[in-house]
Amino acid sequence: MPIRPEKEAEHIDPTKIEFNPELKTVLYILRDKGGCGFYRCSQPATFLRVRGLMNAIVDFKNTTRQHILQSDLIIFQEAGSSISVDAMNFAIKNKKPVVIETDDFLHKVSPHNTSGYGAWNPGTLYLHRFVQQMVRSNAITVSTPQLARELFPYNDKVYVLPNFLNEDKWSKLQLTKKQDDIIRIGWAGGNAHKDDLMMISKVIEKIVREYKGKIKFETMGMVKHELQGVFNNLEEFHEVCPKCNYQGESITWVGEQLDNYPPVLASHGWDIAVAPVINESFGNAKSDLKLKEYSAVGFPIVASDVVPYREAFEDGCDVLLAKTFDEWYNNIKDLVENPERREKMRKHNKAWVAGKWIGENIQLYADVYHQIIDDHNKKLKEG
């Protein structure tokens, strides 16, 4: 079984964690150290430990026999790989309950998703293995009800654990107001969203050109070559002209480490933030995390009228939803022309997101994990 030997595995050393023998132990096996790995595994693990609800170990990509044997529940975010299958086989052989954790509908990854499509496309074994692991697992955990509905055919034990923010990192952010008369429209995200940005590129270009230097569009998280072909008609300018104060029409900011992401996002001082998502199965299965992040910073938001953002709106988030070119154009322009409306949205959403902290909701994770463990142990006793 090609599970990495102890000395090669990258993990949290359990000897350096104060394990409470009276608590159950959960082992997370991460696929990535980006947003999904952080919000779905690393952050919950930290709060489970801090709140004294469960012991938690976090391994990256691979794990060890020791960690599997000492755990009461193994959560596989790393799924679809041959190593994860071998680790899962070892866990099942040793009568350990296993969970498949996913934050995306991996059956429908876009070919333009440069970081994901190479693995998650119908021509590879990854998706086949992933489906088989879902079928064999004790349960699946997901971030949204829509994703739960998509994956229910593979396993009738699907639990929704929403994405939450860390209050310590997000609640005290101060939006940096730029000392000029430029209106900044911004978007933040990873390189899986080229299709989403393409959807609104002509709207952005139209608005920027109409206001003749008074509006600037900014992106954060994708590098220039990843944005190639998206905003073809916007002039990027990284300096302010000393004579006329011209700042160009767009600027591309690189991404930030997650620990430093909240204050850097706030530092851009966007007057309006956009959250475009294509209205298809992958986009509709995503979470409302971006709206929570934008709201915590204090950005007024225009977003796609897709399932997660519509549900956030119904939950109380003040967001302008758009489907068509005209709706995107009119909603953005409405916020450009109405600073009072922007301020009202900012204050409202700051209050809305205050109920979305991981510390206040970590008990939900613990309850689901204990339920899975209890169900598994009950089946073992019943034979």
Disulfide bonds with the S-S distance in Angstrom:
none
